[in-house]
Amino acid sequence: MPALRDVVGHDKIKRSLSCALATGRVSHAYLFSGPPGVGKKTTGHAFARALLCGQSETDACGYCDDCARSERGVHPDLHIIRPQGGSIKIAQLRALQDSAAYTSFSGGRQVYLVEQAEKMTLEAANCILKILEEPPRGVTFILVADETDGLLPTIRSRCQLYRFSPLPEEEVYRVVEASRGGDAGRARVAARISGGCPGRALAFLEGADKRDQMWGLLDRLAGERPYGALLPVDGLDGRDDLEAFINCAVLFFRDALVWRIIGRDELLINVDYRQNISRLADIYSEREILDILVALEKAARRLAGNVNHRLLLDTLAFKIAGLGDA
Ligand SMILES: [Zn+2]
């Protein structure tokens, strides 16, 4: 959980929040809105941390007990409420309806941070509204929402609203670099396609990591035919990984087929894997690729049912390595 000063971009908002802290004019309720991944939740957490810091007046000091606790996510006066099973339900707010709940552990402030506040059920929203109508002393609500249209207008009007705008590409790049380091070229691509939202850039890179992992497996199966299928498979764990492998393999073999037929990269999906695709296209004939695509499609359908994952993966591995029929 960063401090406000560590949040990249959103300077005007950070200045305004620091100013509220410094002057002691903190609102009872804030609403942070903006596109997904833009940084409003990160800022919300940083602000919550600053509010609870026992030392500094303008930001989290990073050294006191309060900061250490909020950093570890165990501060007793920081309450984080997020959707469970798609919505925020009244049962999650029960504690809020009991005024005793507002007694702070440390005698200071209490912070309620509501993530994806637009997902509150009407009942839950009414519960929050009731509290905001007569806000208890020393309690601050930070509502974070992708879209404010989903919130009751009566809640919106009781919050101090901050709208988060997309960041310039360079700032997104800084966030990606700071949190992941690594391949600068890929970080640049991620920043470029993020639409100014660091969260999107990071999600893209996570997907890219998965693709690298899946390519590694596929490359081994294809490159060491037929013995590749007999090597132990590491890193594939459970249904989600198997599904990711099948999805990636379908796209890689699809690209290999395209490459064999037209030999140019403008129709490739994994265009950044051009060399790998071309290698795959050298190893397999068109007939073999079509057979593998059928086997992958069959496997995807079997995966939806009750199937032994290990067996399914072995069957696919044998097929891709050119052993037997799947
Ligand atoms: Zn502190």
Residues whose N, C-alpha, C, O or C-beta is under 5 A from the ligand:
A	BS01	ZN	C53 G54 Q55 A60 C61 G62 Y63 C64 C67
